[in-house]
Protein backbone atom coordinates (compact mmCIF):
# COMPACT_ATOMS: atom_id res chain seq x y z
CA UNK A 1 0.00 0.00 0.00
CA UNK A 2 2.88 2.38 0.67
CA UNK A 3 4.24 1.83 -2.84
CA UNK A 4 0.83 2.36 -4.50
CA UNK A 5 0.34 5.99 -3.38
CA UNK A 6 3.25 7.61 -5.26
CA UNK A 7 2.27 5.77 -8.44
CA UNK A 8 -1.08 7.58 -8.52
CA UNK A 9 0.68 10.96 -8.75
CA UNK A 10 2.84 10.00 -11.73
CA UNK A 11 0.10 10.13 -14.36
CA UNK A 12 -0.86 13.76 -14.99
CA UNK A 13 -3.33 14.45 -17.78
CA UNK A 14 -0.63 16.10 -19.87
CA UNK A 15 1.67 13.08 -19.78
CA UNK A 16 0.54 12.09 -23.25
CA UNK A 17 1.97 15.28 -24.72
CA UNK A 18 5.23 14.95 -26.67
CA UNK A 19 7.84 13.85 -24.11
CA UNK A 20 10.84 15.60 -25.63
CA UNK A 21 11.59 19.29 -25.30
CA UNK A 22 12.30 19.49 -29.03
CA UNK A 23 8.80 18.28 -29.90
CA UNK A 24 7.24 20.84 -27.58
CA UNK A 25 9.23 23.59 -29.26
CA UNK A 26 8.01 22.32 -32.64
CA UNK A 27 4.42 22.44 -31.45
CA UNK A 28 4.71 26.03 -30.23
CA UNK A 29 6.47 27.16 -33.40
CA UNK A 30 4.05 25.32 -35.67
CA UNK A 31 0.92 26.83 -34.20
CA UNK A 32 2.49 30.30 -34.13
CA UNK A 33 3.24 30.05 -37.86
CA UNK A 34 -0.22 28.66 -38.58
CA UNK A 35 -2.06 31.37 -36.68
CA UNK A 36 -0.30 34.43 -38.08
CA UNK A 37 0.11 32.88 -41.53
CA UNK A 38 -3.57 31.91 -41.68
CA UNK A 39 -4.78 35.30 -40.51
CA UNK A 40 -2.56 37.16 -42.99
CA UNK A 41 -3.53 34.80 -45.82
CA UNK A 42 -7.24 35.49 -45.39
CA UNK A 43 -6.62 39.26 -45.41
CA UNK A 44 -4.34 39.40 -48.43
CA UNK A 45 -6.31 36.84 -50.47
CA UNK A 46 -9.42 38.95 -49.91
CA UNK A 47 -7.55 42.03 -51.10
CA UNK A 48 -6.11 40.28 -54.16
CA UNK A 49 -9.52 38.91 -55.13
CA UNK A 50 -11.94 41.70 -54.25
CA UNK A 51 -10.00 44.96 -54.50
CA UNK A 52 -10.34 46.75 -57.83
CA UNK A 53 -6.71 47.90 -57.57
CA UNK A 54 -4.73 45.64 -55.20
CA UNK A 55 -1.64 47.17 -53.66
CA UNK A 56 1.67 46.02 -55.09
CA UNK A 57 2.87 44.44 -51.86
CA UNK A 58 -0.24 42.31 -51.32
CA UNK A 59 0.99 39.52 -53.61
CA UNK A 60 4.44 38.97 -51.99
CA UNK A 61 2.94 39.29 -48.50
CA UNK A 62 0.26 36.75 -49.37
CA UNK A 63 2.92 34.40 -50.69
CA UNK A 64 4.91 34.87 -47.49
CA UNK A 65 1.88 34.12 -45.33
CA UNK A 66 1.22 30.92 -47.28
CA UNK A 67 4.85 29.94 -46.81
CA UNK A 68 4.46 30.54 -43.07
CA UNK A 69 1.46 28.21 -43.01
CA UNK A 70 3.44 25.56 -44.87
CA UNK A 71 6.34 25.87 -42.43
CA UNK A 72 3.95 25.65 -39.48
CA UNK A 73 2.31 22.53 -40.85
CA UNK A 74 5.72 20.97 -41.44
CA UNK A 75 6.82 21.71 -37.86
CA UNK A 76 3.69 20.03 -36.55
CA UNK A 77 4.19 17.08 -38.88
CA UNK A 78 7.65 16.53 -37.37
CA UNK A 79 6.01 15.69 -34.02
CA UNK A 80 5.46 11.92 -34.10
CA UNK A 81 4.61 11.10 -30.47
CA UNK A 82 0.98 12.20 -30.04
CA UNK A 83 -0.78 9.17 -31.45
CA UNK A 84 -2.50 8.14 -34.65
CA UNK A 85 -5.22 10.82 -34.57
CA UNK A 86 -2.63 13.56 -34.35
CA UNK A 87 -0.51 12.04 -37.12
CA UNK A 88 -3.47 11.81 -39.51
CA UNK A 89 -4.68 15.34 -38.81
CA UNK A 90 -1.30 17.00 -39.32
CA UNK A 91 -0.65 14.92 -42.45
CA UNK A 92 -3.88 16.21 -43.96
CA UNK A 93 -2.95 19.73 -42.88
CA UNK A 94 0.47 19.49 -44.51
CA UNK A 95 -1.03 18.23 -47.77
CA UNK A 96 -3.63 21.02 -47.73
CA UNK A 97 -1.06 23.77 -47.15
CA UNK A 98 1.20 22.34 -49.87
CA UNK A 99 -1.67 22.35 -52.36
CA UNK A 100 -2.54 25.88 -51.28
CA UNK A 101 1.00 27.08 -52.00
CA UNK A 102 0.97 25.27 -55.35
CA UNK A 103 -2.31 26.88 -56.45
CA UNK A 104 -1.43 30.41 -55.39
CA UNK A 105 0.31 31.41 -58.69
CA UNK A 106 -2.88 30.48 -60.52
CA UNK A 107 -4.85 32.92 -58.34
CA UNK A 108 -2.41 35.67 -59.26
CA UNK A 109 -2.63 34.71 -62.93
CA UNK A 110 -6.45 34.72 -62.79
CA UNK A 111 -6.30 38.23 -61.34
CA UNK A 112 -4.22 39.31 -64.35
CA UNK A 113 -6.26 37.40 -66.95
CA UNK A 114 -9.83 37.18 -65.56
CA UNK A 115 -11.30 35.73 -68.79
CA UNK A 116 -8.93 32.75 -68.91
CA UNK A 117 -10.89 29.60 -68.07
CA UNK A 118 -7.79 27.58 -67.02
CA UNK A 119 -6.64 30.23 -64.57
CA UNK A 120 -10.21 30.71 -63.34
CA UNK A 121 -10.67 27.04 -62.45
CA UNK A 122 -7.34 26.86 -60.63
CA UNK A 123 -7.96 30.18 -58.87
CA UNK A 124 -11.33 28.94 -57.65
CA UNK A 125 -9.63 25.72 -56.55
CA UNK A 126 -7.23 27.85 -54.50
CA UNK A 127 -10.08 29.67 -52.78
CA UNK A 128 -11.84 26.40 -51.99
CA UNK A 129 -8.59 24.88 -50.72
CA UNK A 130 -8.12 27.88 -48.42
CA UNK A 131 -11.44 27.08 -46.75
CA UNK A 132 -10.49 23.40 -46.43
CA UNK A 133 -7.05 24.30 -45.03
CA UNK A 134 -8.55 26.43 -42.28
CA UNK A 135 -10.86 23.51 -41.46
CA UNK A 136 -7.83 21.21 -41.28
CA UNK A 137 -6.20 23.68 -38.87
CA UNK A 138 -9.21 23.30 -36.57
CA UNK A 139 -8.95 19.51 -36.64
CA UNK A 140 -5.23 19.56 -35.83
CA UNK A 141 -5.77 22.03 -32.99
CA UNK A 142 -8.51 19.87 -31.48
CA UNK A 143 -6.29 16.79 -31.82
CA UNK A 144 -3.62 18.47 -29.70
CA UNK A 145 -6.23 19.58 -27.16
CA UNK A 146 -7.55 16.02 -26.81
CA UNK A 147 -4.00 14.71 -26.44
CA UNK A 148 -3.58 17.21 -23.59
CA UNK A 149 -6.82 16.04 -21.96
CA UNK A 150 -8.86 19.14 -22.88
CA UNK A 151 -11.74 17.41 -24.61
CA UNK A 152 -14.03 20.42 -24.21
CA UNK A 153 -12.48 22.03 -27.28
CA UNK A 154 -13.91 19.23 -29.42
CA UNK A 155 -17.28 21.00 -29.45
CA UNK A 156 -15.66 24.18 -30.71
CA UNK A 157 -14.02 22.17 -33.49
CA UNK A 158 -17.37 20.61 -34.46
CA UNK A 159 -19.01 24.06 -34.46
CA UNK A 160 -16.19 25.42 -36.60
CA UNK A 161 -16.46 22.60 -39.14
CA UNK A 162 -20.27 22.73 -39.36
CA UNK A 163 -20.34 26.50 -39.83
CA UNK A 164 -17.59 26.26 -42.46
CA UNK A 165 -19.57 23.65 -44.40
CA UNK A 166 -22.88 25.48 -44.20
CA UNK A 167 -21.84 29.14 -44.32
CA UNK A 168 -18.71 28.99 -46.48
CA UNK A 169 -18.18 25.84 -48.51
CA UNK A 170 -21.74 25.29 -49.77
CA UNK A 171 -22.29 28.89 -50.98
CA UNK A 172 -18.77 29.00 -52.43
CA UNK A 173 -19.41 25.85 -54.47
CA UNK A 174 -22.51 27.42 -56.00
CA UNK A 175 -20.71 30.71 -56.63
CA UNK A 176 -17.72 28.94 -58.20
CA UNK A 177 -20.02 27.20 -60.68
CA UNK A 178 -21.53 30.53 -61.68
CA UNK A 179 -18.13 32.16 -62.08
CA UNK A 180 -16.76 29.30 -64.17
CA UNK A 181 -19.84 29.46 -66.41
CA UNK A 182 -19.37 33.21 -66.83
CA UNK A 183 -15.75 32.79 -67.89
CA UNK A 184 -16.79 30.20 -70.48
CA UNK A 185 -19.06 32.87 -71.98
CA UNK A 186 -16.17 35.37 -72.12
CA UNK A 187 -17.30 37.55 -69.21
CA UNK A 188 -15.04 39.38 -66.77
CA UNK A 189 -16.32 37.56 -63.69
CA UNK A 190 -13.78 39.24 -61.44
CA UNK A 191 -15.47 42.59 -61.96
CA UNK A 192 -18.87 40.98 -61.35
CA UNK A 193 -17.62 39.38 -58.15
CA UNK A 194 -16.27 42.68 -56.90
CA UNK A 195 -19.54 44.45 -57.71
CA UNK A 196 -21.52 41.73 -55.95
CA UNK A 197 -19.43 41.91 -52.77
CA UNK A 198 -19.63 45.71 -52.78
CA UNK A 199 -23.42 45.50 -52.42
CA UNK A 200 -23.50 42.74 -49.78
CA UNK A 201 -24.64 43.84 -46.34
CA UNK A 202 -21.93 43.96 -43.67
CA UNK A 203 -23.82 41.43 -41.55
CA UNK A 204 -23.48 38.73 -44.21
CA UNK A 205 -19.79 39.46 -44.62
CA UNK A 206 -19.20 39.06 -40.89
CA UNK A 207 -21.29 35.89 -40.86
CA UNK A 208 -19.27 34.42 -43.74
CA UNK A 209 -16.02 35.16 -41.87
CA UNK A 210 -17.28 33.52 -38.64
CA UNK A 211 -15.79 30.05 -39.37
CA UNK A 212 -12.37 31.64 -39.94
CA UNK A 213 -12.64 33.30 -36.54
CA UNK A 214 -13.60 30.06 -34.80
CA UNK A 215 -10.76 28.14 -36.46
CA UNK A 216 -8.12 30.75 -35.69
CA UNK A 217 -9.25 30.90 -32.06
CA UNK A 218 -8.77 27.13 -31.89
CA UNK A 219 -5.26 27.48 -33.31
CA UNK A 220 -4.46 30.19 -30.74
CA UNK A 221 -5.71 27.95 -27.93
CA UNK A 222 -3.56 25.09 -29.23
CA UNK A 223 -0.60 27.45 -29.24
CA UNK A 224 -1.28 28.27 -25.58
CA UNK A 225 -1.42 24.56 -24.75
CA UNK A 226 1.91 24.00 -26.51
CA UNK A 227 3.49 26.90 -24.63
CA UNK A 228 2.23 25.54 -21.31
CA UNK A 229 3.79 22.19 -22.09
CA UNK A 230 7.04 23.88 -23.09
CA UNK A 231 7.19 25.87 -19.84
CA UNK A 232 6.41 22.76 -17.81
CA UNK A 233 9.24 20.90 -19.54
CA UNK A 234 11.73 23.66 -18.81
CA UNK A 235 10.73 23.77 -15.15
Phi and psi in degrees as GROMACS dihedral restraints (atoms count N, CA, C in turn):
[ dihedral_restraints ]
;  ai    aj    ak    al  type     phi  dphi    fc
    3     4     5     6     1   -69.1    20    10
    4     5     6     7     1   -30.7    20    10
    6     7     8     9     1   -81.9    20    10
    7     8     9    10     1   -16.4    20    10
    9    10    11    12     1   -79.3    20    10
   10    11    12    13     1   -30.3    20    10
   12    13    14    15     1   -65.0    20    10
   13    14    15    16     1   -48.3    20    10
   15    16    17    18     1   -64.5    20    10
   16    17    18    19     1   -25.5    20    10
   18    19    20    21     1   -65.8    20    10
   19    20    21    22     1   -31.5    20    10
   21    22    23    24     1   -68.4    20    10
   22    23    24    25     1   -23.3    20    10
   24    25    26    27     1   -92.2    20    10
   25    26    27    28     1     2.6    20    10
   27    28    29    30     1  -100.0    20    10
   28    29    30    31     1    11.4    20    10
   30    31    32    33     1  -127.2    20    10
   31    32    33    34     1    65.9    20    10
   33    34    35    36     1   -65.7    20    10
   34    35    36    37     1   160.0    20    10
   36    37    38    39     1   -61.4    20    10
   37    38    39    40     1   -32.4    20    10
   39    40    41    42     1   -86.1    20    10
   40    41    42    43     1    10.2    20    10
   42    43    44    45     1   -67.7    20    10
   43    44    45    46     1   -19.5    20    10
   45    46    47    48     1   -83.5    20    10
   46    47    48    49     1    -4.4    20    10
   48    49    50    51     1   -71.7    20    10
   49    50    51    52     1   157.7    20    10
   51    52    53    54     1   -46.9    20    10
   52    53    54    55     1   123.8    20    10
   54    55    56    57     1   -71.0    20    10
   55    56    57    58     1   -27.8    20    10
   57    58    59    60     1   -88.8    20    10
   58    59    60    61     1   150.2    20    10
   60    61    62    63     1   -64.7    20    10
   61    62    63    64     1   -35.1    20    10
   63    64    65    66     1   -63.2    20    10
   64    65    66    67     1   -40.8    20    10
   66    67    68    69     1   -66.3    20    10
   67    68    69    70     1   -35.6    20    10
   69    70    71    72     1   -68.9    20    10
   70    71    72    73     1   -35.9    20    10
   72    73    74    75     1   -64.4    20    10
   73    74    75    76     1   -41.4    20    10
   75    76    77    78     1   -61.2    20    10
   76    77    78    79     1   -40.2    20    10
   78    79    80    81     1   -62.6    20    10
   79    80    81    82     1   -47.4    20    10
   81    82    83    84     1   -62.8    20    10
   82    83    84    85     1   -45.7    20    10
   84    85    86    87     1   -63.8    20    10
   85    86    87    88     1   -43.2    20    10
   87    88    89    90     1   -61.0    20    10
   88    89    90    91     1   -45.8    20    10
   90    91    92    93     1   -73.4    20    10
   91    92    93    94     1   -29.1    20    10
   93    94    95    96     1   -61.7    20    10
   94    95    96    97     1   -49.4    20    10
   96    97    98    99     1   -62.1    20    10
   97    98    99   100     1   -40.8    20    10
   99   100   101   102     1   -65.2    20    10
  100   101   102   103     1   -42.7    20    10
  102   103   104   105     1   -65.1    20    10
  103   104   105   106     1   -56.4    20    10
  105   106   107   108     1   -70.8    20    10
  106   107   108   109     1   -35.2    20    10
  108   109   110   111     1   -66.3    20    10
  109   110   111   112     1   -41.6    20    10
  111   112   113   114     1   -65.7    20    10
  112   113   114   115     1   -42.9    20    10
  114   115   116   117     1   -64.8    20    10
  115   116   117   118     1   -44.3    20    10
  117   118   119   120     1   -67.3    20    10
  118   119   120   121     1   -35.9    20    10
  120   121   122   123     1   -62.1    20    10
  121   122   123   124     1   -45.0    20    10
  123   124   125   126     1   -60.4    20    10
  124   125   126   127     1   -41.6    20    10
  126   127   128   129     1   -66.4    20    10
  127   128   129   130     1   -49.9    20    10
  129   130   131   132     1   -75.9    20    10
  130   131   132   133     1   -30.3    20    10
  132   133   134   135     1   -66.0    20    10
  133   134   135   136     1   -40.0    20    10
  135   136   137   138     1   -62.5    20    10
  136   137   138   139     1   -39.8    20    10
  138   139   140   141     1   -68.2    20    10
  139   140   141   142     1   -42.8    20    10
  141   142   143   144     1   -63.8    20    10
  142   143   144   145     1   -32.8    20    10
  144   145   146   147     1   -87.7    20    10
  145   146   147   148     1   -40.1    20    10
  147   148   149   150     1  -104.0    20    10
  148   149   150   151     1   -22.1    20    10
  150   151   152   153     1   -74.7    20    10
  151   152   153   154     1   136.8    20    10
  153   154   155   156     1   -68.2    20    10
  154   155   156   157     1   -30.7    20    10
  156   157   158   159     1  -137.0    20    10
  157   158   159   160     1    83.4    20    10
  159   160   161   162     1   -60.9    20    10
  160   161   162   163     1   144.4    20    10
  162   163   164   165     1   -68.3    20    10
  163   164   165   166     1   153.0    20    10
  165   166   167   168     1   -65.0    20    10
  166   167   168   169     1   -28.2    20    10
  168   169   170   171     1   -87.9    20    10
  169   170   171   172     1    -3.2    20    10
  171   172   173   174     1   -68.0    20    10
  172   173   174   175     1   -36.2    20    10
  174   175   176   177     1   -67.1    20    10
  175   176   177   178     1   -51.5    20    10
  177   178   179   180     1   -64.1    20    10
  178   179   180   181     1   -34.7    20    10
  180   181   182   183     1   -68.9    20    10
  181   182   183   184     1   -36.5    20    10
  183   184   185   186     1   -65.7    20    10
  184   185   186   187     1   -41.6    20    10
  186   187   188   189     1   -62.6    20    10
  187   188   189   190     1   -39.8    20    10
  189   190   191   192     1   -65.3    20    10
  190   191   192   193     1   -37.7    20    10
  192   193   194   195     1   -67.9    20    10
  193   194   195   196     1   -37.1    20    10
  195   196   197   198     1   -66.6    20    10
  196   197   198   199     1   -37.2    20    10
  198   199   200   201     1   -64.6    20    10
  199   200   201   202     1   -38.2    20    10
  201   202   203   204     1   -62.3    20    10
  202   203   204   205     1   -41.2    20    10
  204   205   206   207     1   -63.3    20    10
  205   206   207   208     1   -40.2    20    10
  207   208   209   210     1   -65.5    20    10
  208   209   210   211     1   -41.5    20    10
  210   211   212   213     1   -64.1    20    10
  211   212   213   214     1   -42.7    20    10
  213   214   215   216     1   -62.1    20    10
  214   215   216   217     1   -42.7    20    10
  216   217   218   219     1   -64.6    20    10
  217   218   219   220     1   -36.8    20    10
  219   220   221   222     1   -66.8    20    10
  220   221   222   223     1   -40.6    20    10
  222   223   224   225     1   -62.5    20    10
  223   224   225   226     1   -39.8    20    10
  225   226   227   228     1   -68.7    20    10
  226   227   228   229     1   -36.1    20    10
  228   229   230   231     1   -66.7    20    10
  229   230   231   232     1   -24.5    20    10
  231   232   233   234     1   -72.8    20    10
  232   233   234   235     1   -14.5    20    10
  234   235   236   237     1   -85.4    20    10
  235   236   237   238     1   116.1    20    10
  237   238   239   240     1  -112.1    20    10
  238   239   240   241     1     6.9    20    10
  240   241   242   243     1  -112.3    20    10
  241   242   243   244     1    19.2    20    10
  243   244   245   246     1  -108.8    20    10
  244   245   246   247     1    11.9    20    10
  246   247   248   249     1    99.5    20    10
  247   248   249   250     1   173.9    20    10
  249   250   251   252     1   -67.8    20    10
  250   251   252   253     1   -39.6    20    10
  252   253   254   255     1   -61.1    20    10
  253   254   255   256     1   -44.7    20    10
  255   256   257   258     1   -62.7    20    10
  256   257   258   259     1   -45.4    20    10
  258   259   260   261     1   -60.8    20    10
  259   260   261   262     1   -42.0    20    10
  261   262   263   264     1   -68.0    20    10
  262   263   264   265     1   -40.5    20    10
  264   265   266   267     1   -67.4    20    10
  265   266   267   268     1   -42.8    20    10
  267   268   269   270     1   -75.1    20    10
  268   269   270   271     1   -25.8    20    10
  270   271   272   273     1   -66.5    20    10
  271   272   273   274     1   -44.8    20    10
  273   274   275   276     1   -62.6    20    10
  274   275   276   277     1   -38.6    20    10
  276   277   278   279     1   -65.2    20    10
  277   278   279   280     1   -41.7    20    10
  279   280   281   282     1   -64.2    20    10
  280   281   282   283     1   -42.2    20    10
  282   283   284   285     1   -63.6    20    10
  283   284   285   286     1   -41.6    20    10
  285   286   287   288     1   -65.1    20    10
  286   287   288   289     1   -43.7    20    10
  288   289   290   291     1   -67.7    20    10
  289   290   291   292     1   -35.0    20    10
  291   292   293   294     1   -65.4    20    10
  292   293   294   295     1   -43.8    20    10
  294   295   296   297     1   -63.9    20    10
  295   296   297   298     1   -36.7    20    10
  297   298   299   300     1   -62.3    20    10
  298   299   300   301     1   -45.4    20    10
  300   301   302   303     1   -64.4    20    10
  301   302   303   304     1   -37.0    20    10
  303   304   305   306     1   -66.3    20    10
  304   305   306   307     1   -38.3    20    10
  306   307   308   309     1   -82.9    20    10
  307   308   309   310     1   -12.0    20    10
  309   310   311   312     1   -60.1    20    10
  310   311   312   313     1   -43.1    20    10
  312   313   314   315     1   -58.1    20    10
  313   314   315   316     1   -29.6    20    10
  315   316   317   318     1   -70.5    20    10
  316   317   318   319     1   -32.7    20    10
  318   319   320   321     1   -64.3    20    10
  319   320   321   322     1   -44.1    20    10
  321   322   323   324     1   -62.4    20    10
  322   323   324   325     1   -43.0    20    10
  324   325   326   327     1   -65.1    20    10
  325   326   327   328     1   -37.5    20    10
  327   328   329   330     1   -64.7    20    10
  328   329   330   331     1   -35.1    20    10
  330   331   332   333     1   -64.7    20    10
  331   332   333   334     1   -33.4    20    10
  333   334   335   336     1   -81.8    20    10
  334   335   336   337     1   -33.2    20    10
  336   337   338   339     1  -127.9    20    10
  337   338   339   340     1    77.5    20    10
  339   340   341   342     1   -68.1    20    10
  340   341   342   343     1   -16.0    20    10
  342   343   344   345     1   -95.9    20    10
  343   344   345   346     1     3.8    20    10
  345   346   347   348     1   -83.8    20    10
  346   347   348   349     1   118.9    20    10
  348   349   350   351     1   -67.0    20    10
  349   350   351   352     1   -38.2    20    10
  351   352   353   354     1   -63.2    20    10
  352   353   354   355     1   -48.3    20    10
  354   355   356   357     1   -66.4    20    10
  355   356   357   358     1   -34.7    20    10
  357   358   359   360     1   -62.6    20    10
  358   359   360   361     1   -48.1    20    10
  360   361   362   363     1   -62.3    20    10
  361   362   363   364     1   -42.9    20    10
  363   364   365   366     1   -71.8    20    10
  364   365   366   367     1   -34.2    20    10
  366   367   368   369     1   -65.6    20    10
  367   368   369   370     1   -41.0    20    10
  369   370   371   372     1   -66.0    20    10
  370   371   372   373     1   -36.0    20    10
  372   373   374   375     1   -62.7    20    10
  373   374   375   376     1   -36.8    20    10
  375   376   377   378     1   -62.4    20    10
  376   377   378   379     1   -46.8    20    10
  378   379   380   381     1   -63.1    20    10
  379   380   381   382     1   -41.6    20    10
  381   382   383   384     1   -65.6    20    10
  382   383   384   385     1   -38.6    20    10
  384   385   386   387     1   -67.0    20    10
  385   386   387   388     1   -30.7    20    10
  387   388   389   390     1   -62.8    20    10
  388   389   390   391     1   -42.6    20    10
  390   391   392   393     1   -62.9    20    10
  391   392   393   394     1   -44.1    20    10
  393   394   395   396     1   -66.5    20    10
  394   395   396   397     1   -34.6    20    10
  396   397   398   399     1   -66.5    20    10
  397   398   399   400     1   -42.1    20    10
  399   400   401   402     1   -63.9    20    10
  400   401   402   403     1   -36.6    20    10
  402   403   404   405     1   -63.9    20    10
  403   404   405   406     1   -40.6    20    10
  405   406   407   408     1   -64.9    20    10
  406   407   408   409     1   -32.3    20    10
  408   409   410   411     1   -63.3    20    10
  409   410   411   412     1   -38.5    20    10
  411   412   413   414     1   -63.9    20    10
  412   413   414   415     1   -42.6    20    10
  414   415   416   417     1   -64.5    20    10
  415   416   417   418     1   -43.1    20    10
  417   418   419   420     1   -65.4    20    10
  418   419   420   421     1   -39.3    20    10
  420   421   422   423     1   -63.9    20    10
  421   422   423   424     1   -43.4    20    10
  423   424   425   426     1   -66.6    20    10
  424   425   426   427     1   -33.2    20    10
  426   427   428   429     1   -63.8    20    10
  427   428   429   430     1   -41.3    20    10
  429   430   431   432     1   -65.5    20    10
  430   431   432   433     1   -41.0    20    10
  432   433   434   435     1   -62.2    20    10
  433   434   435   436     1   -41.5    20    10
  435   436   437   438     1   -67.6    20    10
  436   437   438   439     1   -36.3    20    10
  438   439   440   441     1   -64.9    20    10
  439   440   441   442     1   -27.8    20    10
  441   442   443   444     1   -88.6    20    10
  442   443   444   445     1     2.1    20    10
  444   445   446   447     1    86.8    20    10
  445   446   447   448     1     9.2    20    10
  447   448   449   450     1  -101.0    20    10
  448   449   450   451     1    74.4    20    10
  450   451   452   453     1   -72.7    20    10
  451   452   453   454     1   -13.1    20    10
  453   454   455   456     1   -63.8    20    10
  454   455   456   457     1   -25.2    20    10
  456   457   458   459     1   -72.5    20    10
  457   458   459   460     1   -10.3    20    10
  459   460   461   462     1   -61.7    20    10
  460   461   462   463     1   -37.6    20    10
  462   463   464   465     1   -66.2    20    10
  463   464   465   466     1   -36.8    20    10
  465   466   467   468     1   -65.6    20    10
  466   467   468   469     1   -36.5    20    10
  468   469   470   471     1   -64.6    20    10
  469   470   471   472     1   -44.7    20    10
  471   472   473   474     1   -61.4    20    10
  472   473   474   475     1   -43.3    20    10
  474   475   476   477     1   -62.2    20    10
  475   476   477   478     1   -41.0    20    10
  477   478   479   480     1   -63.9    20    10
  478   479   480   481     1   -43.7    20    10
  480   481   482   483     1   -68.0    20    10
  481   482   483   484     1   -41.8    20    10
  483   484   485   486     1   -65.1    20    10
  484   485   486   487     1   -45.2    20    10
  486   487   488   489     1   -65.0    20    10
  487   488   489   490     1   -36.3    20    10
  489   490   491   492     1   -65.2    20    10
  490   491   492   493     1   -40.6    20    10
  492   493   494   495     1   -66.2    20    10
  493   494   495   496     1   -44.3    20    10
  495   496   497   498     1   -80.4    20    10
  496   497   498   499     1   -45.8    20    10
  498   499   500   501     1   -86.9    20    10
  499   500   501   502     1   -33.2    20    10
  501   502   503   504     1  -107.3    20    10
  502   503   504   505     1   -58.4    20    10
  504   505   506   507     1   -68.5    20    10
  505   506   507   508     1   -43.6    20    10
  507   508   509   510     1   -64.2    20    10
  508   509   510   511     1   -49.8    20    10
  510   511   512   513     1   -64.2    20    10
  511   512   513   514     1   -34.8    20    10
  513   514   515   516     1   -65.5    20    10
  514   515   516   517     1   -38.6    20    10
  516   517   518   519     1   -61.0    20    10
  517   518   519   520     1   -42.6    20    10
  519   520   521   522     1   -66.1    20    10
  520   521   522   523     1   -43.1    20    10
  522   523   524   525     1   -65.6    20    10
  523   524   525   526     1   -39.0    20    10
  525   526   527   528     1   -62.7    20    10
  526   527   528   529     1   -38.0    20    10
  528   529   530   531     1   -64.9    20    10
  529   530   531   532     1   -39.7    20    10
  531   532   533   534     1   -66.2    20    10
  532   533   534   535     1   -41.4    20    10
  534   535   536   537     1   -66.5    20    10
  535   536   537   538     1   -43.1    20    10
  537   538   539   540     1   -62.7    20    10
  538   539   540   541     1   -39.6    20    10
  540   541   542   543     1   -64.2    20    10
  541   542   543   544     1   -37.2    20    10
  543   544   545   546     1   -65.8    20    10
  544   545   546   547     1   -38.8    20    10
  546   547   548   549     1   -65.6    20    10
  547   548   549   550     1   -38.0    20    10
  549   550   551   552     1   -62.7    20    10
  550   551   552   553     1   -26.0    20    10
  552   553   554   555     1   -91.5    20    10
  553   554   555   556     1     6.0    20    10
  555   556   557   558     1    82.9    20    10
  556   557   558   559     1    18.3    20    10
  558   559   560   561     1   -88.9    20    10
  559   560   561   562     1   154.7    20    10
  561   562   563   564     1   -88.3    20    10
  562   563   564   565     1    86.1    20    10
  564   565   566   567     1   -70.9    20    10
  565   566   567   568     1   -21.9    20    10
  567   568   569   570     1   -63.7    20    10
  568   569   570   571     1   -42.1    20    10
  570   571   572   573     1   -65.7    20    10
  571   572   573   574     1   -39.3    20    10
  573   574   575   576     1   -64.7    20    10
  574   575   576   577     1   -40.3    20    10
  576   577   578   579     1   -63.4    20    10
  577   578   579   580     1   -42.7    20    10
  579   580   581   582     1   -64.6    20    10
  580   581   582   583     1   -39.8    20    10
  582   583   584   585     1   -66.3    20    10
  583   584   585   586     1   -37.5    20    10
  585   586   587   588     1   -65.3    20    10
  586   587   588   589     1   -46.0    20    10
  588   589   590   591     1   -66.4    20    10
  589   590   591   592     1   -32.9    20    10
  591   592   593   594     1   -64.1    20    10
  592   593   594   595     1   -24.1    20    10
  594   595   596   597     1  -103.4    20    10
  595   596   597   598     1     2.9    20    10
  597   598   599   600     1   -79.0    20    10
  598   599   600   601     1   138.9    20    10
  600   601   602   603     1   -65.8    20    10
  601   602   603   604     1   147.3    20    10
  603   604   605   606     1   -59.9    20    10
  604   605   606   607     1   -32.0    20    10
  606   607   608   609     1   -59.8    20    10
  607   608   609   610     1   -43.0    20    10
  609   610   611   612     1   -70.6    20    10
  610   611   612   613     1   -31.5    20    10
  612   613   614   615     1   -65.5    20    10
  613   614   615   616     1   -45.8    20    10
  615   616   617   618     1   -64.4    20    10
  616   617   618   619     1   -39.7    20    10
  618   619   620   621     1   -63.8    20    10
  619   620   621   622     1   -40.1    20    10
  621   622   623   624     1   -67.0    20    10
  622   623   624   625     1   -29.9    20    10
  624   625   626   627     1   -84.3    20    10
  625   626   627   628     1    -7.3    20    10
  627   628   629   630     1   -56.3    20    10
  628   629   630   631     1   -45.9    20    10
  630   631   632   633     1   -60.1    20    10
  631   632   633   634     1   -35.4    20    10
  633   634   635   636     1   -61.1    20    10
  634   635   636   637     1   -41.6    20    10
  636   637   638   639     1   -64.4    20    10
  637   638   639   640     1   -43.7    20    10
  639   640   641   642     1   -63.6    20    10
  640   641   642   643     1   -41.9    20    10
  642   643   644   645     1   -67.2    20    10
  643   644   645   646     1   -44.1    20    10
  645   646   647   648     1   -67.2    20    10
  646   647   648   649     1   -32.9    20    10
  648   649   650   651     1   -66.7    20    10
  649   650   651   652     1   -34.7    20    10
  651   652   653   654     1   -64.4    20    10
  652   653   654   655     1   -43.0    20    10
  654   655   656   657     1   -62.6    20    10
  655   656   657   658     1   -40.3    20    10
  657   658   659   660     1   -65.2    20    10
  658   659   660   661     1   -39.9    20    10
  660   661   662   663     1   -64.3    20    10
  661   662   663   664     1   -41.2    20    10
  663   664   665   666     1   -62.9    20    10
  664   665   666   667     1   -36.8    20    10
  666   667   668   669     1   -62.6    20    10
  667   668   669   670     1   -41.2    20    10
  669   670   671   672     1   -62.9    20    10
  670   671   672   673     1   -40.4    20    10
  672   673   674   675     1   -62.4    20    10
  673   674   675   676     1   -43.7    20    10
  675   676   677   678     1   -63.7    20    10
  676   677   678   679     1   -38.9    20    10
  678   679   680   681     1   -67.1    20    10
  679   680   681   682     1   -39.3    20    10
  681   682   683   684     1   -60.1    20    10
  682   683   684   685     1   -43.4    20    10
  684   685   686   687     1   -64.9    20    10
  685   686   687   688     1   -36.8    20    10
  687   688   689   690     1   -67.4    20    10
  688   689   690   691     1   -42.0    20    10
  690   691   692   693     1   -66.6    20    10
  691   692   693   694     1   -39.7    20    10
  693   694   695   696     1   -62.9    20    10
  694   695   696   697     1   -38.0    20    10
  696   697   698   699     1   -67.7    20    10
  697   698   699   700     1   -37.6    20    10
  699   700   701   702     1   -71.7    20    10
  700   701   702   703     1   -29.7    20    10
